Structures are given as structure tokens and as C-alpha cells.
């Protein structure tokens, strides 16, 4: 299964673009402005070892905030999340707005887990791995 969802919003006169690619057991999410680029990429995946998903930076540097966001998203959707956020690093308000707006899109696509108490071992819970 491969499904792509695109959205655009405006924050302080700047267009923000969202691309969500839904795969069987993971999401690829890109957030950015014009021109489109891929400056960073972080991957977070739920594990049986910890309630917070494991995460690492795959591309770029100084991506701590992107790594943290990928962990929060993976925890909320119960799947692995590959995330690229290409927004100005000196605008934390824009990044916070983008994360809130992304969560709206994920809820609309019914990708956010409703039961927060699910664990990796539960039949309806998240699945670790790609």
C-alpha cells in the first residue's frame, strides 16, 4: 500500500508544504517551504525496549529538534516515521505551528492512535521495524 497526501498552509505570509507518504508499516513525512529541498532526514521507530521510540539522524546535522519531532510522531502513530523538516531553524514558532498542523493532517487521515495505552506487543498496537 502506498498513499500520498499533500497539504499547504500559511504561517506569517510564508507557505508551508506538507507531504505525507503512507506505507504499510511506516510514514515518510516532508515539511518545507520553497524551494523544495531535503536538508535532513530522521528516522524514529517504536521498540519493545522503551516507551519512547528509538531515533537517529540519517541525513544532515544539527537535527536534534527534527529527531525529537520524529520520536513524538512515531509514538502518536505507532509506526516508524522518516521525517524531513526544511524550515528556518531560527523560527521556532513556525516549527511549532508546522508540527500542530501536521498532527491535524494525520488525524484527518486517521493515522493517530486513539488508545494511548497500546504497547508494541498488543495485537492492535504498533509494529516495530520498517
Backbone bond lengths (Angstrom), bond angles and torsions (degrees), N, CA, C in turn:
res aa  C-N    CA-C-N  psi(-1)  N-CA   C-N-CA  omega(-1)  CA-C   N-CA-C  phi
1 X - - - 1.447 - - 1.531 108.39 -
2 X 1.305 116.03 132.11 1.455 122.45 176.20 1.513 107.26 -139.00
3 X 1.314 115.41 121.97 1.457 121.16 -179.64 1.521 107.66 -133.35
4 X 1.322 116.47 135.47 1.461 120.73 179.58 1.517 109.08 -117.70
5 X 1.320 115.51 137.73 1.462 122.04 179.10 1.525 108.03 -130.49
6 X 1.333 116.62 130.64 1.457 122.11 179.06 1.517 109.72 -118.61
7 X 1.328 116.51 144.03 1.462 121.67 176.96 1.522 108.54 -148.39
8 X 1.316 114.89 156.16 1.461 121.82 177.48 1.514 108.05 -138.75
9 X 1.319 116.55 143.43 1.458 122.07 176.08 1.523 107.20 -144.02
10 X 1.321 115.89 171.68 1.458 120.99 -179.07 1.519 109.06 -122.31
11 X 1.325 115.63 133.18 1.461 122.22 174.54 1.518 107.11 -127.61
12 X 1.312 116.68 116.03 1.470 122.57 179.71 1.532 111.59 46.43
13 X 1.301 115.91 55.23 1.472 124.29 176.70 1.529 114.50 66.68
14 X 1.319 118.34 13.31 1.458 121.14 177.26 1.529 109.14 -117.53
15 X 1.327 116.01 129.54 1.462 120.68 -179.74 1.527 110.53 -76.81
16 X 1.324 115.18 131.34 1.459 122.22 174.66 1.521 107.51 -110.75
17 X 1.314 116.50 134.23 1.459 121.69 -178.48 1.528 108.78 -115.09
18 X 1.323 115.02 141.47 1.458 122.34 -178.89 1.525 108.22 -127.08
19 X 1.319 116.27 132.10 1.455 121.58 173.46 1.522 106.83 -127.94
20 X 1.318 115.07 124.40 1.461 121.53 179.21 1.522 107.39 -120.63
21 X 1.315 116.26 119.87 1.456 121.35 176.10 1.522 106.76 -109.51
22 X 1.322 115.37 118.28 1.464 121.78 -177.73 1.519 108.49 -98.14
23 X 1.328 115.63 118.27 1.456 122.16 175.63 1.524 107.88 -107.81
24 X 1.304 118.30 177.85 1.461 120.60 -177.21 1.525 112.83 -55.93
25 X 1.326 117.10 -49.46 1.461 120.09 -173.54 1.513 113.45 -125.48
26 X 1.331 117.79 15.72 1.455 120.03 177.91 1.514 110.75 -158.27
27 X 1.319 114.83 166.14 1.457 122.54 176.46 1.519 108.60 -121.45
28 X 1.324 116.20 143.43 1.454 121.98 168.36 1.522 105.43 -113.54
29 X 1.320 116.93 123.23 1.457 121.36 -176.56 1.519 109.16 -126.13
30 X 1.335 115.22 129.29 1.457 121.62 176.46 1.521 107.86 -121.88
31 X 1.323 116.69 131.42 1.460 123.17 176.15 1.521 106.70 -127.08
32 X 1.330 116.59 132.95 1.453 117.84 179.52 1.513 113.62 -170.97
33 X 1.320 114.01 -179.94 1.455 122.81 176.73 1.527 107.02 -117.42
34 X 1.311 116.47 -177.34 1.468 120.61 175.81 1.519 109.18 -81.39
35 X 1.285 121.72 144.09 1.455 126.56 -9.45 1.532 110.76 -77.69
36 X 1.307 115.99 153.04 1.464 121.28 -178.81 1.526 110.24 -65.40
37 X 1.327 116.22 135.43 1.463 121.53 177.63 1.524 108.57 -154.13
38 X 1.305 115.63 168.97 1.464 122.21 178.52 1.524 107.08 -128.85
39 X 1.352 115.38 81.54 1.463 121.01 -176.58 1.520 113.26 -81.94
40 X 1.320 116.69 -21.79 1.457 120.15 -178.17 1.512 108.90 -150.56
41 X 1.325 116.12 161.03 1.458 122.13 175.88 1.517 107.25 -155.27
42 X 1.319 115.73 123.52 1.466 121.62 177.76 1.522 108.55 -120.58
43 X 1.319 115.74 149.00 1.453 121.52 178.47 1.517 108.95 -124.95
44 X 1.334 115.89 129.69 1.468 121.92 175.54 1.523 107.75 -126.34
45 X 1.321 115.54 140.49 1.460 119.81 -179.84 1.528 110.41 -141.44
46 X 1.334 116.55 135.48 1.470 119.34 176.14 1.529 110.20 -62.86
47 X 1.329 115.54 145.67 1.468 120.43 177.83 1.521 109.21 -132.93
48 X 1.301 115.05 166.84 1.473 120.30 175.54 1.523 111.31 -81.40
49 X 1.327 116.79 -14.64 1.457 121.72 -173.46 1.522 114.33 -80.46
50 X 1.327 117.06 -25.87 1.458 120.29 -171.59 1.516 108.89 -151.58
51 X 1.324 117.06 148.90 1.466 120.13 178.02 1.530 111.15 -71.67
52 X 1.328 117.28 -24.67 1.461 121.14 176.75 1.529 108.23 -90.93
53 X 1.326 118.30 126.97 1.458 120.53 -179.76 1.530 112.33 -58.53
54 X 1.327 115.46 146.68 1.464 121.40 174.45 1.523 107.81 -73.08
55 X 1.328 117.11 143.74 1.461 120.09 -177.02 1.518 110.73 -145.96
56 X 1.323 114.42 152.42 1.455 121.12 176.47 1.517 109.79 -151.94
57 X 1.317 115.44 156.97 1.453 121.78 175.58 1.524 108.38 -90.31
58 X 1.324 116.90 127.08 1.462 121.77 -179.89 1.522 112.55 -99.35
59 X 1.336 116.13 -25.69 1.460 120.90 -176.27 1.515 108.64 -147.90
60 X 1.309 116.60 136.62 1.458 120.78 178.60 1.510 111.44 89.76
61 X 1.316 114.60 -179.79 1.471 120.24 179.22 1.510 108.47 -139.48
62 X 1.319 116.48 171.87 1.462 122.15 -177.31 1.521 111.26 52.14
63 X 1.325 115.79 45.11 1.459 120.68 -176.04 1.529 111.84 -108.85
64 X 1.340 117.82 29.30 1.465 120.28 -177.89 1.519 112.08 -57.44
65 X 1.333 117.47 -41.77 1.453 119.75 -179.77 1.526 111.43 -68.05
66 X 1.325 117.58 -33.69 1.464 120.87 177.70 1.527 109.66 -71.71
67 X 1.326 116.96 -39.93 1.461 120.77 176.87 1.525 110.28 -60.89
68 X 1.328 117.43 -45.38 1.468 121.47 178.44 1.520 111.26 -62.16
69 X 1.342 116.72 -42.05 1.465 119.82 179.38 1.529 110.18 -64.76
70 X 1.331 117.36 -39.78 1.469 119.92 179.43 1.531 110.53 -63.47
71 X 1.340 117.17 -36.60 1.463 120.42 177.25 1.525 110.91 -65.31
72 X 1.329 116.88 -45.38 1.470 120.05 179.25 1.528 110.80 -60.91
73 X 1.318 116.25 -42.44 1.461 120.02 -179.71 1.525 111.53 -66.63
74 X 1.336 117.31 -44.45 1.465 120.40 179.55 1.522 110.82 -60.85
75 X 1.318 116.16 -37.78 1.464 120.07 177.82 1.523 110.94 -65.65
76 X 1.322 117.16 -39.77 1.470 121.34 -178.65 1.525 112.99 -72.23
77 X 1.333 117.89 -35.88 1.467 120.19 -177.04 1.530 112.74 -95.88
78 X 1.336 117.07 -16.00 1.458 119.75 178.67 1.516 113.59 72.01
79 X 1.320 117.04 21.06 1.463 122.76 178.91 1.524 108.74 -134.92
80 X 1.313 115.45 166.78 1.461 119.85 171.89 1.522 108.77 -66.83
81 X 1.329 115.58 142.70 1.456 121.19 179.61 1.523 108.95 -129.75
82 X 1.331 115.67 122.14 1.457 122.37 170.20 1.520 105.29 -99.20
83 X 1.330 117.17 120.61 1.461 121.71 -171.08 1.520 110.91 -127.70
84 X 1.333 115.14 133.80 1.454 121.90 172.78 1.521 107.72 -126.85
85 X 1.337 116.18 121.68 1.467 121.51 179.34 1.520 107.20 -117.60
86 X 1.315 116.07 113.60 1.460 122.11 -176.53 1.519 109.23 -115.56
87 X 1.319 114.31 68.17 1.458 123.12 179.81 1.518 108.44 -122.99
88 X 1.322 118.27 157.06 1.467 120.07 178.79 1.534 111.13 -57.99
89 X 1.329 116.13 127.95 1.469 119.99 -178.23 1.517 112.38 -70.47
90 X 1.326 117.63 -18.14 1.463 120.28 -179.71 1.526 112.57 -90.46
91 X 1.340 117.15 15.31 1.455 121.38 178.29 1.533 110.36 -127.60
92 X 1.341 117.25 74.12 1.468 119.84 -178.27 1.531 112.98 -61.65
93 X 1.337 117.35 -28.67 1.468 119.56 178.74 1.526 110.42 -65.53
94 X 1.335 116.33 -38.52 1.467 120.51 178.01 1.524 110.63 -64.91
95 X 1.341 115.81 -41.83 1.466 119.97 179.39 1.535 111.22 -64.86
96 X 1.328 117.06 -40.33 1.469 120.37 177.87 1.528 110.43 -65.27
97 X 1.325 116.55 -42.67 1.463 120.80 176.94 1.526 110.11 -60.07
98 X 1.333 116.96 -44.75 1.462 121.57 -178.85 1.526 111.33 -61.76
99 X 1.334 117.39 -40.35 1.472 119.63 179.21 1.522 110.79 -66.78
100 X 1.335 117.34 -42.11 1.471 119.99 177.40 1.525 110.94 -62.79
101 X 1.314 115.60 -42.66 1.476 120.27 -179.23 1.523 110.71 -66.40
102 X 1.336 116.81 -38.63 1.459 120.91 176.77 1.525 110.80 -61.90
103 X 1.329 116.87 -42.53 1.470 120.04 178.43 1.531 111.03 -60.61
104 X 1.332 117.63 -36.87 1.465 120.21 175.62 1.527 110.48 -60.08
105 X 1.317 116.42 -44.37 1.466 120.49 179.52 1.531 110.81 -64.02
106 X 1.322 117.36 -43.14 1.464 120.59 -179.82 1.529 111.35 -64.42
107 X 1.331 116.89 -37.21 1.471 119.97 175.98 1.523 110.61 -66.26
108 X 1.323 116.35 -42.17 1.461 121.06 179.21 1.532 110.56 -61.07
109 X 1.314 117.15 -36.54 1.458 122.05 178.48 1.532 112.11 -82.44
110 X 1.324 116.65 0.73 1.474 124.00 -179.55 1.525 111.57 58.46
111 X 1.330 115.33 43.64 1.455 120.87 178.82 1.519 113.34 -102.67
112 X 1.332 117.90 -10.57 1.457 121.58 -179.20 1.518 108.65 -86.04
113 X 1.328 115.72 130.56 1.462 120.44 178.91 1.514 110.09 -65.78
114 X 1.322 116.23 134.94 1.458 121.03 179.12 1.526 111.78 -81.88
115 X 1.318 117.23 -39.26 1.461 121.33 -177.61 1.522 109.53 -94.85
116 X 1.321 116.97 107.07 1.467 121.07 -177.14 1.517 112.32 -69.53
117 X 1.344 118.49 -17.52 1.447 121.39 -175.75 1.517 114.50 -84.82
118 X 1.328 119.41 0.61 1.452 120.76 -179.65 1.516 110.46 -67.15
119 X 1.315 115.76 142.17 1.463 119.81 176.63 1.517 109.04 -115.91
120 X 1.313 116.14 170.93 1.460 121.21 -175.83 1.515 111.20 -61.14
121 X 1.324 118.22 -32.74 1.461 121.12 -177.49 1.517 114.42 -79.92
122 X 1.338 118.56 -12.75 1.458 120.75 179.72 1.522 111.09 -70.91
123 X 1.363 117.56 144.29 1.468 119.90 -179.07 1.531 112.41 -57.66
124 X 1.319 118.99 -34.63 1.454 121.18 -179.75 1.505 112.74 -96.26
125 X 1.329 116.78 4.02 1.459 121.28 -175.46 1.514 112.39 -84.42
126 X 1.324 115.66 -179.50 1.457 121.10 -179.33 1.511 112.44 -64.49
127 X 1.291 115.43 155.35 1.448 122.29 178.95 1.527 108.17 -113.05
128 X 1.311 116.64 127.46 1.465 120.01 177.38 1.505 109.53 -79.18
129 X 1.301 115.98 143.82 1.462 120.51 176.52 1.497 112.02 118.34
130 X 1.335 118.49 177.06 1.466 122.16 -175.69 1.495 113.60 -71.58
